[in-house]
Amino acid sequence: MALGSSLHGCPLYFDPSEVRILTDEWIEEYNHKRPHGSLGNMIPFEWKMNIINAKTLK
């Protein structure tokens, strides 16, 4: 397979600040907005609120 065909459809970035912004957005999504299997498929905020509510009800 030629290099050109393996890169077809892949975004190319030339500005390091653009890469940093996109990476930060991805990290935010991955860590804070997507369900995590280890948290019972809840997003971290939901999980945190469940813990806080459970402590408040004791």
C-alpha positions in Angstrom: 0.0 0.0 0.0 1.3 3.4 -0.9 1.8 6.0 1.8 -0.6 8.4 0.1 -3.4 5.9 0.1 -2.8 5.0 3.8 -3.2 8.7 4.7 -6.3 9.3 2.6 -9.0 10.8 4.9 -6.6 11.4 7.8 -6.5 15.0 8.9 -3.1 16.7 8.7 -2.2 19.5 11.1 0.5 22.1 10.5 0.0 24.4 13.4 1.1 23.1 16.9 -1.5 25.3 18.6 -4.3 23.7 16.6 -3.0 20.2 17.6 -2.9 21.4 21.3 -6.5 22.7 21.2 -7.9 19.5 19.5 -5.9 17.4 22.0 -7.3 19.3 25.0 -10.8 19.0 23.6 -10.4 15.2 23.2 -9.0 14.9 26.7 -12.0 16.8 28.1 -14.4 14.6 26.3 -12.6 11.4 27.2 -12.2 12.2 30.9 -15.3 14.1 31.7 -18.1 13.6 29.2 -18.2 10.0 28.1 -19.5 7.1 30.1 -16.8 5.0 31.8 -17.3 1.2 32.2 -15.4 1.3 35.5 -18.0 3.8 36.8 -21.0 1.7 35.9 -21.3 3.4 32.5 -21.8 6.7 34.1 -20.0 9.9 33.2 -17.7 11.0 36.0 -20.0 13.9 37.1 -22.9 11.4 37.6 -20.7 9.1 39.5 -19.4 11.9 41.7 -22.9 13.1 42.4 -24.0 9.5 43.4 -21.1 9.3 45.9 -22.0 12.8 47.4 -25.7 11.9 47.6 -24.9 8.6 49.2 -22.7 10.3 51.9 -25.4 12.9 52.5 -28.1 10.3 53.1 -26.1 8.5 55.8 
